[in-house]
Amino acid sequence: MTAENGSEENAGKQPGAPAPDALGYEEAREQLAAVVARLEAGGASLEESLALWERGEALAKQCEEWLEGARRRLASAREATNGGDDN
């Protein structure tokens, strides 16, 4: 998977790894932390580093989507509790 061969469509996909959108928040976050640790450790080939980076970006996006969904649910619950009043 290289930048020249359409890696954008394969972003976040690694053989044997579940798609980020199939993961719960905690699992996606754990996998993201593992990707970051692997990149920080160094020693990976350029190709592997690019694949890890793409996987990390996809996992980070999925985590952000989970968090944004939680924010919306909290805002909705607060609104329902307060009858639409922000106080």
N, CA and C atoms as a LAMMPS dump frame, in Angstrom:
ITEM: TIMESTEP
0
ITEM: NUMBER OF ATOMS
261
ITEM: BOX BOUNDS ff ff ff
-5.0000000000000000e+02 5.0000000000000000e+02
-5.0000000000000000e+02 5.0000000000000000e+02
-5.0000000000000000e+02 5.0000000000000000e+02
ITEM: ATOMS id mol type element x y z
1 1 1 N 0.86 -1.162 0
2 1 2 C 0 0 0
3 1 3 C 0.907 1.226 0
4 2 1 N 0.895 1.975 -1.056
5 2 2 C 1.706 3.174 -1.14
6 2 3 C 0.834 4.353 -1.484
7 3 1 N 1.403 5.54 -1.355
8 3 2 C 0.653 6.75 -1.67
9 3 3 C 0.294 6.781 -3.148
10 4 1 N 1.087 6.119 -3.964
11 4 2 C 0.826 6.148 -5.403
12 4 3 C -0.268 5.178 -5.836
13 5 1 N -0.527 4.139 -5.066
14 5 2 C -1.472 3.122 -5.54
15 5 3 C -2.832 3.186 -4.866
16 6 1 N -3.227 4.373 -4.458
17 6 2 C -4.581 4.54 -3.94
18 6 3 C -4.738 4.118 -2.503
19 7 1 N -3.765 4.402 -1.686
20 7 2 C -3.865 3.987 -0.292
21 7 3 C -5.008 4.689 0.428
22 8 1 N -5.478 5.808 -0.106
23 8 2 C -6.592 6.516 0.521
24 8 3 C -7.801 5.598 0.667
25 9 1 N -8.079 4.793 -0.349
26 9 2 C -9.226 3.9 -0.266
27 9 3 C -8.974 2.739 0.683
28 10 1 N -7.723 2.462 1.008
29 10 2 C -7.376 1.389 1.922
30 10 3 C -6.974 1.903 3.292
31 11 1 N -7.146 3.199 3.518
32 11 2 C -6.702 3.793 4.78
33 11 3 C -7.319 3.072 5.965
34 12 1 N -6.467 2.73 6.913
35 12 2 C -6.95 2.084 8.123
36 12 3 C -7.147 0.596 8.005
37 13 1 N -6.907 0.022 6.833
38 13 2 C -7.097 -1.404 6.644
39 13 3 C -5.749 -2.103 6.683
40 14 1 N -5.636 -3.09 7.542
41 14 2 C -4.466 -3.928 7.61
42 14 3 C -4.955 -5.359 7.54
43 15 1 N -4.204 -6.211 6.866
44 15 2 C -4.632 -7.61 6.786
45 15 3 C -4.84 -8.199 8.173
46 16 1 N -5.978 -8.811 8.385
47 16 2 C -6.275 -9.456 9.653
48 16 3 C -6.772 -8.527 10.742
49 17 1 N -6.757 -7.232 10.495
50 17 2 C -7.216 -6.277 11.502
51 17 3 C -8.65 -5.865 11.183
52 18 1 N -9.503 -5.799 12.211
53 18 2 C -10.887 -5.371 11.952
54 18 3 C -10.928 -3.911 11.515
55 19 1 N -11.897 -3.596 10.704
56 19 2 C -12.077 -2.213 10.265
57 19 3 C -12.327 -1.341 11.488
58 20 1 N -11.753 -0.138 11.518
59 20 2 C -11.951 0.732 12.684
60 20 3 C -13.409 0.97 13.023
61 21 1 N -14.282 1.061 12.024
62 21 2 C -15.689 1.339 12.321
63 21 3 C -16.416 0.137 12.923
64 22 1 N -15.747 -1.013 12.994
65 22 2 C -16.339 -2.189 13.614
66 22 3 C -15.934 -2.312 15.08
67 23 1 N -15.111 -1.367 15.546
68 23 2 C -14.591 -1.435 16.912
69 23 3 C -15.354 -0.514 17.854
70 24 1 N -15.417 -0.907 19.099
71 24 2 C -15.929 -0.029 20.133
72 24 3 C -14.864 1.011 20.46
73 25 1 N -15.251 2.021 21.217
74 25 2 C -14.328 3.107 21.532
75 25 3 C -13.064 2.599 22.233
76 26 1 N -13.231 1.807 23.285
77 26 2 C -12.082 1.363 24.068
78 26 3 C -11.111 0.546 23.229
79 27 1 N -11.642 -0.353 22.415
80 27 2 C -10.771 -1.187 21.578
81 27 3 C -10.047 -0.341 20.527
82 28 1 N -10.762 0.597 19.921
83 28 2 C -10.139 1.477 18.932
84 28 3 C -9.046 2.315 19.584
85 29 1 N -9.306 2.803 20.78
86 29 2 C -8.317 3.612 21.496
87 29 3 C -7.087 2.781 21.854
88 30 1 N -7.301 1.546 22.301
89 30 2 C -6.175 0.662 22.624
90 30 3 C -5.329 0.369 21.387
91 31 1 N -6.002 0.101 20.269
92 31 2 C -5.267 -0.163 19.04
93 31 3 C -4.514 1.086 18.579
94 32 1 N -5.121 2.246 18.736
95 32 2 C -4.455 3.497 18.379
96 32 3 C -3.201 3.688 19.228
97 33 1 N -3.301 3.432 20.515
98 33 2 C -2.137 3.553 21.397
99 33 3 C -1.033 2.588 20.973
100 34 1 N -1.407 1.38 20.56
101 34 2 C -0.413 0.402 20.102
102 34 3 C 0.256 0.862 18.81
103 35 1 N -0.516 1.46 17.912
104 35 2 C 0.039 1.983 16.663
105 35 3 C 1.027 3.104 16.96
106 36 1 N 0.645 4.014 17.846
107 36 2 C 1.524 5.128 18.204
108 36 3 C 2.818 4.596 18.823
109 37 1 N 2.691 3.627 19.724
110 37 2 C 3.88 3.055 20.364
111 37 3 C 4.793 2.406 19.326
112 38 1 N 4.21 1.707 18.372
113 38 2 C 5.004 1.049 17.321
114 38 3 C 5.718 2.079 16.466
115 39 1 N 5.026 3.152 16.105
116 39 2 C 5.66 4.202 15.307
117 39 3 C 6.766 4.898 16.105
118 40 1 N 6.52 5.167 17.379
119 40 2 C 7.517 5.837 18.209
120 40 3 C 8.746 4.967 18.445
121 41 1 N 8.552 3.65 18.458
122 41 2 C 9.669 2.736 18.688
123 41 3 C 10.645 2.747 17.518
124 42 1 N 10.136 3.082 16.334
125 42 2 C 10.999 3.126 15.151
126 42 3 C 11.329 1.727 14.657
127 43 1 N 12.169 1.685 13.666
128 43 2 C 12.622 0.406 13.133
129 43 3 C 11.724 -0.183 12.061
130 44 1 N 10.562 0.384 11.836
131 44 2 C 9.666 -0.135 10.807
132 44 3 C 10.117 0.384 9.443
133 45 1 N 9.845 -0.394 8.424
134 45 2 C 10.152 0.054 7.069
135 45 3 C 9.253 1.23 6.71
136 46 1 N 9.602 1.928 5.664
137 46 2 C 8.769 3.043 5.212
138 46 3 C 7.364 2.556 4.891
139 47 1 N 7.268 1.44 4.2
140 47 2 C 5.961 0.887 3.829
141 47 3 C 5.138 0.549 5.071
142 48 1 N 5.768 -0.103 6.048
143 48 2 C 5.059 -0.45 7.278
144 48 3 C 4.677 0.804 8.054
145 49 1 N 5.572 1.778 8.109
146 49 2 C 5.275 3.03 8.806
147 49 3 C 4.089 3.739 8.183
148 50 1 N 4.015 3.769 6.858
149 50 2 C 2.872 4.394 6.18
150 50 3 C 1.578 3.657 6.496
151 51 1 N 1.64 2.33 6.484
152 51 2 C 0.449 1.536 6.802
153 51 3 C 0.013 1.784 8.246
154 52 1 N 0.983 1.85 9.157
155 52 2 C 0.659 2.134 10.562
156 52 3 C 0.056 3.522 10.702
157 53 1 N 0.633 4.49 10.013
158 53 2 C 0.126 5.866 10.082
159 53 3 C -1.324 5.915 9.598
160 54 1 N -1.591 5.258 8.471
161 54 2 C -2.96 5.246 7.918
162 54 3 C -3.926 4.571 8.876
163 55 1 N -3.487 3.47 9.478
164 55 2 C -4.331 2.771 10.446
165 55 3 C -4.596 3.684 11.643
166 56 1 N -3.556 4.362 12.113
167 56 2 C -3.71 5.279 13.233
168 56 3 C -4.678 6.405 12.925
169 57 1 N -4.581 6.963 11.737
170 57 2 C -5.505 8.036 11.337
171 57 3 C -6.944 7.532 11.332
172 58 1 N -7.154 6.345 10.795
173 58 2 C -8.511 5.789 10.744
174 58 3 C -9.034 5.499 12.153
175 59 1 N -8.164 4.972 13.018
176 59 2 C -8.573 4.702 14.401
177 59 3 C -8.879 5.995 15.147
178 60 1 N -8.051 7.019 14.94
179 60 2 C -8.289 8.315 15.593
180 60 3 C -9.624 8.902 15.141
181 61 1 N -9.91 8.785 13.865
182 61 2 C -11.185 9.29 13.339
183 61 3 C -12.354 8.55 13.986
184 62 1 N -12.225 7.23 14.117
185 62 2 C -13.295 6.444 14.723
186 62 3 C -13.479 6.826 16.188
187 63 1 N -12.385 7.021 16.905
188 63 2 C -12.488 7.449 18.31
189 63 3 C -13.195 8.794 18.404
190 64 1 N -12.831 9.714 17.53
191 64 2 C -13.472 11.038 17.543
192 64 3 C -14.968 10.922 17.252
193 65 1 N -15.348 10.034 16.343
194 65 2 C -16.769 9.84 16.048
195 65 3 C -17.507 9.286 17.269
196 66 1 N -16.884 8.348 17.982
197 66 2 C -17.493 7.818 19.207
198 66 3 C -17.668 8.931 20.227
199 67 1 N -16.626 9.742 20.407
200 67 2 C -16.695 10.822 21.391
201 67 3 C -17.738 11.868 21.003
202 68 1 N -17.805 12.199 19.741
203 68 2 C -18.802 13.175 19.285
204 68 3 C -20.218 12.639 19.504
205 69 1 N -20.415 11.359 19.265
206 69 2 C -21.714 10.746 19.534
207 69 3 C -22.064 10.817 21.018
208 70 1 N -21.075 10.585 21.867
209 70 2 C -21.3 10.674 23.313
210 70 3 C -21.634 12.105 23.711
211 71 1 N -20.949 13.082 23.115
212 71 2 C -21.246 14.493 23.405
213 71 3 C -22.683 14.836 23.025
214 72 1 N -23.109 14.356 21.86
215 72 2 C -24.491 14.631 21.421
216 72 3 C -25.494 14.001 22.371
217 73 1 N -25.221 12.762 22.809
218 73 2 C -26.134 12.089 23.737
219 73 3 C -26.208 12.826 25.066
220 74 1 N -25.061 13.287 25.563
221 74 2 C -25.057 14.046 26.816
222 74 3 C -25.819 15.356 26.671
223 75 1 N -25.602 16.048 25.567
224 75 2 C -26.305 17.309 25.337
225 75 3 C -27.808 17.065 25.257
226 76 1 N -28.197 16.003 24.599
227 76 2 C -29.613 15.67 24.475
228 76 3 C -30.216 15.328 25.842
229 77 1 N -29.468 14.572 26.646
230 77 2 C -29.957 14.209 27.977
231 77 3 C -30.074 15.449 28.867
232 78 1 N -29.102 16.343 28.781
233 78 2 C -29.169 17.579 29.564
234 78 3 C -30.356 18.417 29.144
235 79 1 N -30.564 18.489 27.844
236 79 2 C -31.685 19.27 27.324
237 79 3 C -33.009 18.697 27.812
238 80 1 N -33.116 17.381 27.792
239 80 2 C -34.344 16.726 28.24
240 80 3 C -34.558 16.944 29.738
241 81 1 N -33.476 16.873 30.508
242 81 2 C -33.553 17.05 31.958
243 81 3 C -33.904 18.485 32.324
244 82 1 N -33.326 19.428 31.596
245 82 2 C -33.533 20.841 31.89
246 82 3 C -34.69 21.455 31.126
247 83 1 N -35.384 20.659 30.362
248 83 2 C -36.503 21.166 29.586
249 83 3 C -36.063 22.172 28.523
250 84 1 N -34.833 21.976 28.011
251 84 2 C -34.341 22.879 26.98
252 84 3 C -33.618 24.088 27.524
253 85 1 N -33.574 24.22 28.864
254 85 2 C -32.881 25.341 29.501
255 85 3 C -31.413 24.975 29.682
256 86 1 N -30.484 25.872 29.323
257 86 2 C -29.055 25.595 29.402
258 86 3 C -28.509 25.661 30.823
259 87 1 N -29.271 26.088 31.792
260 87 2 C -28.784 26.204 33.176
261 87 3 C -28.942 24.938 33.932
